[in-house]
C-alpha cells in the first residue's frame, strides 16, 4: 500500500493512479492524511479487503508538485544522529554505543517537491529513511517492533550548521527546523511493498552529482532497535515519525566543506519508496537587501 497526501486529501495508489480514500470508503475514513494512523488497524484491514475494488475505481494522475507530506502533523518527530559509522567518522565522532536522539519541529515539515528559502549560515543535506508509526506503545520488544510500523518514507534532515554548533551547547533541534527543513514523501509505503526493509538503497544528489550513497543495512541501530530503545523512555503514538539517520557525504564532512546555495536542486531517494526534490532560493532577508540595491 502506498499512501499519499494529494492536495490535502488522503489518497491510495492503484495501478491506474490515485484514489481518494474518503470517497472510496463512503466516509468511513476521513480525508485527513494524518488522522488515518490513529485507526491504523481498521484502515489496514479495510484496504486489504477492498484492494481489488479500489483498483477498479476512477483514479487521478499524480502530479508531484501537488503532493504534501503523507505525515503532515505528527505529534512527535524523532531523529537519530550518527547512525551510520561512516557519517560518525566524517563528523569526528566514534561509533555511538547508544542511539543519539534529538527532535525536529513539525512546523518544518513539507511535502516532497518544494522550494526552500535559505536562512543565514551554512545549510547542509542529510537524506534519511523515515519510519511512520502505526501502532504506538511503550517498552516495545525488538522482535515485535516492525509490527508497530505503518510504513516507510523518504526524508531530508536539512541542517543549518552554524546555528547547530553555536553557543555553549549544540542547537540541533532549532538548526534542523527552519522553514522547509523537513520534507517527507512522496508516499508512505507499507513494509510488505518495499522488499527488504532493513536493506534499502539510499542516495542524495545535488544538481545531478551524487553526494550520498549507502544502504539501510549499514545503520548502526536498525529500525527495530531504534523503536524499542525510544519506547523504553517515551510512549510512541500512532502517526509519529522517526528520521533514522544519514550516511556519509554531508557537506560539513567534506574538505573543504560544501553547503547548499541558491539555485541548487537536491534530490533524495530511497529504494522502493521514491524521491524528494528541493530547490533552494535566497532567503527572504537576502531578497529584501538585493531589492534595496545593497
N, C-alpha and C positions, 0 to 999 in steps of 0.2 A: 504494500500500500504506500502511495506517495500522496502526502497532504500538502496543500499549498494555500496561500493567502492571496486570492486574486481580487484586487480592488476592495480589500477589506472583508471579503466573504470567504468562508472555508470551502475549498474545492478538493476533490479527489481525482487523481489522474486515471484515465481509462485509455485503451488503445486509440480511441478517436479524439481525445482531447481531455478537457477538464469538466467535471460535473459538479454543480452546486449542491452541497450536502444538505442544506436546509430544505431545498426544493425536492431533492431526490428522496428524502426521508419523510416528506409531508409534515415537516415541522417538528419531528421527534427530536432532532438535533438542530440547534440554532446556527446562525451564520457566523458567530464569533469564533475566529480561529483559535483563540486562547482557551475558550471555555470547553473545547472538546476533550482536553486532557483530564478535566475533573471527573468525567464519566467514561474513562478510557475503556474499561472492561465492556460496558454496554455498547459503546461505539464499535469496538473491535469485533464483537460478536455480530452486530448488525451488518457490518461491512462484509464479513466472511459469508454470511447468509445471502446477502444481496449482490455479491460481486458480479455474477453473470448478468443480472438485470441492470446493474449500473453501466455495464459496457454497452448496453443497447440503448441507453438514454441519449437524448440530444446533448452534445458537448460543444464547448467553445475552445477556440485555439488559445494557446498560451503565448502571451506577449511578455517576455522577461521584465521589461520596464514597468509592467503593471502589477508585478508580484511584490507583496510586502513580506515581512518576516513571517514564517509559518508559526513562530512562537513570539508574538509581538509584546506580550506583557507578563513575563514570568514573575512569580513572587520572589524567587531567589535566583541569582546568577552567580555561579561559582566559576572560578578559573584556576588553572593549575600552572605553576611556574616550574621551569627547569625539568620538564618531564621527559625529555629526550637527552641522552647522555652527551651527544654532540653539541646540542644547544647549551647545556650546562657548561661544557668546556669552553665554547666560544664566548660565553658570558663571564668567564673567570671563576666559576664555581665548581666544586667537586660534586659528584653524583649524590643527590639527596637521599637520606635514609628514610624520610617520611615525606608525604606529599606537601608541597609548598602551595598554600591556598590563599587566594585573595578574591575580591568580587569586582564585577563591573556593574555600573548602574543602568537600570532599564531605560532611562531616557536616551541612552546612546544606541539603542537597538534600531536597526533599519532593515529594509529588505535587501535582496541580492544584487540589484543593479542600482547604484546610487552615485551622486556627485557629492564629494566630501570637501568642505572648506578646511583648509589647513590652518590650525592655530599657530601662534608663535612658538618657535622651538624646533625640535627635530623629530619628525613623525616617522615611525618605523612600522614594519609589517610583521604579522605573525599568523600564518594560516593554521587552522586548527579543526580537528574533528570535534563536533559538538553533540553531546548526548542530551536527549529530552526525556524527562521522567514521566512515565505513565502511571505508575503505582508508587506512591510515596511510602514513607515509613522510617523507623529508627532501627539501628542495630541490624542492618541487612547483612545476612551471610554472603561471603564472596560467591559461593556456589549458586546462590539464588539471585544475584544482582541483575543479571541480564533480563530476568522476568519482570523487573521493575522499569525497564526501558520501553518507552513508547516508540522511539525511533532515533535516527541519527541524521545530522545535517552538517552543513559547512559553515564555519565562522571565521571571521578575521578579528584578532585581538590587536587592533591598531593602538599604538602606544606613542605618547609624546615623551621622549627620553629625558629631556632637560627637567621637566616637572617631576617625572618619575624618581629622579635621583637628587632632587633638590632638598634642602633642609636637613635637619638632624636625623630624620628617618625617611625611608622611601615613601613616595606618594603613589603607590601602584594603582589604587582604585580610581583616583581622580585623573591621573595621567592617561588612563585607559578608557575614560568615559566621556571624552569630548563628543560633540555632536557628530553623529555618523560613525563613531568608532567601533561599533559592534554589529556590522552587517551579518545577517544569518539567512540561510536559504540554500538553494531555491525551494527545497521541499524537505519535509520530514519524511524519511524513508524507513519503513519498519525493517527490523533486523533480518527477517526472512527473505528480503529482497536485495540485500547487499552482499550476498555470498558469504565471505568470511569476515565478520565484523571486527575481529581482532587483527586483521592483516589487510588493510586498505592502503592503496597508494594515496599520498597527499603531496600537493605541489602548489607553488605560487610563482607567478611571473610578473615582470614589470616591463611594459612596452614590448612584449614578446620574448624577453630574456628570462629564462628560468632562474629564479633566485633561491628557491627552497624545493627540496625533493626528498621524500622519505616514505616510510610505511608505518602504519599504526602499530605494527608488531614490535616496533622499536620503543614504544612507550615504556618508561621505567615502571610506572604504576598503571597497568591496563585498566580498562573501563570498570571491570568487576571489582577490582581492588579499590579504585577511587570511590565508587559509590558506597562500598562497605565502610571505608575509612571516614568519609563525610558523615554517614549516618550514625557513626559512633558518637558524634558531638551534636549534630543538628538533626532536626527532622526534615526529611526531603518531602516536598509537596509535588503533587501532580502538576506538570507544566513547568517545573524548574528546569534550568539548563546548566550544563557543565561544559565549559571550554576545557579540553583535555590536555592542552599543551602544544608547543610548536617545535618542529625540527630545526636543525641548524640552517643558517643562511640569512639571518636577520641583518638589517643594516648596521646596527650598533656593533655587531661582531666582526665586521669587515675592516680591512686595512687598506686605505683609510675608511672610516665609517661612511656609510651612504644612507641618505634619507629621501623620503618622498618629496617631490616638488610639484608645482602647478603644471598641469598637462599630463602627468604620469597616469597610466592606466594599469591598475593592479588586478590580476585575475587569480582567484584562489579555487582550488579543485580538490575534491575527494572522490575517489573511485566509487562508482555505483550510486553517487548522490547527485553530483552536478557541480556547477561553477558559480562563483560570485564575480562581479565586476565593479570596481570602484574607480572613478575618475576624480582626480584631485585638482582643486582650484585654489587660487589665492584666498586668504582669509578675508572676512568682511572688513576687518581693520585695514588690511593692505589695499583693498579695492578703494576704500574711502580716502586713504592717503594719496593714491595714484590719481584719484579724481580731483584732488586739490592741487595737483601739479608738483607734489613734493618729490 
